[in-house]
Amino acid sequence: MLNMLGVVRMFNENSRVKIPALVHMTRLGYEYLSLKDDNLRHQRDLETNILTSIFKTQVRKLNPDFARR
């Protein structure tokens, strides 16, 4: 796509959707966790794609009487 100055600009899903969404969410206080991080790769349940250590911590915050497993 050419802009008014004749410069070619490539827009795709990453530049128009994913990156702005990530910026917005981090400004709201969310933390970005890259799946390229080796520590996170080993904590992820492959069937559900849930980071189990983070999930269990958050469930315990909501349910302090939750049985520890």
Secondary structure in CASP SS format (residue, H / E / C, confidence):
PFRMAT SS
TARGET T0000
AUTHOR 0000-0000-0000
METHOD secondary structure of the structure
MODEL  1
M C 1.00
L E 1.00
N C 1.00
M C 1.00
L C 1.00
G C 1.00
V C 1.00
V E 1.00
R C 1.00
M C 1.00
F C 1.00
N C 1.00
E H 1.00
N H 1.00
S H 1.00
R H 1.00
V H 1.00
K H 1.00
I H 1.00
P H 1.00
A H 1.00
L H 1.00
V H 1.00
H H 1.00
M H 1.00
T H 1.00
R H 1.00
L C 1.00
G C 1.00
Y C 1.00
E C 1.00
Y C 1.00
L C 1.00
S C 1.00
L C 1.00
K C 1.00
D C 1.00
D H 1.00
N H 1.00
L H 1.00
R H 1.00
H H 1.00
Q H 1.00
R E 1.00
D E 1.00
L C 1.00
E C 1.00
T C 1.00
N C 1.00
I E 1.00
L E 1.00
T H 1.00
S H 1.00
I H 1.00
F H 1.00
K H 1.00
T H 1.00
Q H 1.00
V H 1.00
R H 1.00
K H 1.00
L H 1.00
N C 1.00
P C 1.00
D C 1.00
F C 1.00
A C 1.00
R C 1.00
R C 1.00
END
